[in-house]
Amino acid sequence: PRQAIFGFAGADCDAFLNVSKASNCIELPLSTCYRCPSGHVALVNKIFPEIPIVAKKDAIQGKIHYIKNRQIAENLRNEDLIISRTTAPLVSLCIKLISEGIAAKVKGCDIGAQLAKEIASIDPEPSTESYSAFILLKNHYMKNQTKKYEYLDNKDQMIASLQDRCSAIEAVYLARTSLGNSLELQQAIKDLFSDEKAPITLATCHRTKGLEADRVFLYNADIMPLKWKNQGAWQYTQEENLLYVALTRAKQEMYIVSDKRPNWLP
């Protein structure tokens, strides 16, 4: 149940509980974690004492580091995994790493395709002139989209998601000033996102469910669990679940990366 993270897409957050009750089944908790070091599991136990997770008997202690955002590049090695709750910081970081000669990709071809589609909505008639005014067009698009969300129950979450996507697009636009039009911007976005294995992989928390790596970097960790205005109880639980998923991806070392120390970190 604590790995339920897709309520925003319409998944029933209580599906596990409902199925178990309806079928009157016997619960086998599978509480032993065979991935994470004992030190990582101990941190999860402190943050989420209600989750019955224990490390395997011969688990290594593992390491947990706390570093600032500016220190991430100097600590990276090939095959490291960088996780973030939101997309825009990953895009900005990926561009920065590439500019420093570090090969990196953001996981999720479909995310790249979605952002490219959004660019087409922002600039439906691509030209050199429209591209030079792209930021103004983006701001106008955001204003119109925000109005469409006005009467939705989850408008604050929808607006936050819109801002995240548009910030990601803007980051690529500002880093690719030599592009000629928004069609080239769409391609630049698609090139940044991939599902193929990369030397350094960046991914949102949602994308990392089921994944693992020897060394994991939780980027902008202080914003988790994410909060927003008029957030429902089930939505906050989903955000806690995302933090739980993020903290249980590493097999050896975990780096908590943030300029502000997260309040859940001892």
N, C-alpha and C positions, 0 to 999 in steps of 0.2 A: 504493500500500500504506500510506502514512503518513496517509491520510485514513480508514482503517478505524477507526471509533469506536463501532460498535454490537455489539460482542462480547457485552455484557451482555444483549442481546435475542436471542442465539442465532446471530448472524451469524458466519460462519467468518472469523476474523481473518487467515488465510493464503489466502483465496480468490484474491486477485490472483496470488500466487506459484504456487498449485496449478494454476490454469487455464493460466498461461503455460507451466508445465512440461509439463502433460498435452497441450497442443496444439502444443508445440515451436514456438511463435510467435516472430516477430521483435519485439523490444521497441522502441517509439518513446517515449522518456521524457517528451516534452512538458515539458521542464524550465524553459522560459521563463515567468516570471510576468508577465502583462499587467495585473494589478490593482495590485500593491503598489509603493510607492516603493522606490528602491534602498537607502535606509537601513533600511527594515523587513526587506528581504530579507537585508541584511548581518547584522542581529540574529539572524534565523533560521539563517543559515549558522554563526554562532558557537555557537548552542545545539545545533543539529542538523547538524554538518558532514557527516554521512553522507547527508543529503537533497540530491539534485542539483537545487536550485532557484536560478535566476539571474533578475535583473531585466531587463526589456527595455532595449535600448540607450539609448533616449531617456527613460527613467523619471525622474521628479522625485526629489529627495533625500528629501522627506517630513520629518515631524517626529515625534519620540518624546518624550513628557513623562512624568515620574514625579510623581504627586501623592498626598496622603493622602486617606483616605476622606471626611473632612469637607469637602474642597475640590471634590468632584465637582459639586455643584449649581451652584456659581458659574461653572463652566467649560462647562456644557452649552449646546448650541444646538439648535434644531429640526432634526430628521432625524438626530440622533446615535443611535448604537447602543451599548448597554451590554451587555457579555457577562459572565457569571459561570459558574463550574463547577457550582455548586449552585443550587437553586431558592430556598431560604429567604432568602438575602441579597437576591435580586432583589425578592422580595415586600416585604420590609421597606423597601428603598430606594424602590420604586415608591410605597408608601404615604406615605413621607416627602416625595417629590417632589410628589405630589398635594396634600398638606397645605400645601406651600409655593407652590401655584398653578401648578405645572409639569405640564402634561398628559402622561401617560405610561401605557403599557400593557405588560404582560408577554406576550410572544409564546407562543401555544400554547393554543388553545381546548380541545384534548384534555387538556392538563395541568390546566386549570381543572376540566374535567369529572371527571378522576380524583380530584382533591382533594375535590370535592363529594361524590363517591361514598364517599370515605374518611370524610368528616364523617358521612354517613348510617350508616356502620358504627360510628363512635364514639358517636353519639347516635341509636339506632334509633327512639326514641319522643320526638320533639321536643316540648318544652314550655318554659315560662318557667323552671320549676324545674330542669329538666335543663340548660338553657343557662347558668344561674348556676353550675352545677357542672361546666361543660364541660371545664375544665382537668383536674379529677380524672378525668373520664371518658376524656379523651385519654391520660392517664398509664396508666390501667388497660388501655386498648386497646393501647398500645405494649408494655406488659408481656406481654400475651397473645400479641401478634404475634411478639415476640422469641422466645418459647418455641417457636413454630411453626418458626422458622428454625434452631433449635438444631442440628439434624443435617444441615443443608445444607452442601455443600462451600464455597459462597460466602456463608455466614451473615454474615460481617463486612460484606461489601458490601451485603447485603440490609438489615441493621440500620442501616447508615449512611444508606441511601436512605430507610428508614422515618423515621428521625430528621429528615432533611431535609424530607420532606413534612409531618410533624407540626409542625415548627418554622414552616413556611410558613403552615399553618392557624392556629397559635397567634398569629402576627404579625397576621393579619387579625382574629382574635377580639379581641385586646387593643386594636386600633385601632378597632373597631366595637362599643363597649360599649353603644351605644343599641339594638342589634338585639334583637328579642324572642325569637327561638328559632334553632335550628340550621338550619332551612330558609332563613331569611333570611341566615344565614351562608354557606350554599351559594351563594345568588344573589350575595352580595357577592364571593365567590371567582370566580365565573364572570364577573362584570363587570370584574374586575381583569385577566383573561386574554383576549386577543383575537388573531386572525390578521390583522385589518385594520391598515392603516398608521396609525401614531400619531406625534404630534410627537416624542416620545421613545420609542424601543422598547428594552425590556429582554428579554434572551433567554439561555437556557443555551447553553453551548458546542455541545451536540448540535443545538440548534435553528438555529444560525448556519451550519452547513455549507452551502455554496453561496450564502450571502448576502454582501453587502458594503455599505459605507457610506463616505462621505468621511472621517468622524471616528468612531473606535471607542474605547470605554473598556473596558479589561479590569479588572473589579471583583474585589476580594479576590484579586488576582493571586498573592499569596505562597503560597496553598494549592496552586497548580499546579506540577508534576504532583501530583495528589491521591494520598495514600498511606493505607493502612489495614493493620491487623493481618492476617497470613496472606494478603497480596496475592500473586497469582500473577504470573509473569514476563509473560505475555500481557496481564494486566490493567494492569500498570504501563506497558507499551508503548502500550496504548490511552489511558492518561492523558497520556503524552507526545504522542500523536497529537492529543489534544484541545487541548493547548497550541499545537501547530503550527497547527491549524485556526484557533484564536483569534487568533494573531499574524499571520495572513494574510487578515484581513477588511477592513483599512483601505486606502483609496485615497489618502489625504492625510496624516492625522494619527492617531496612536495614543497614548492615555493609559494608562499602567500605574498602576492605582489600588490602593493598599494602605498600611496603616499600618506594615507591615514590608516593607522592600525585598526583592523576590524574589532568591534567590541566583543566578538565571540572568540577571539584568539587570546589565550592566556598570556 
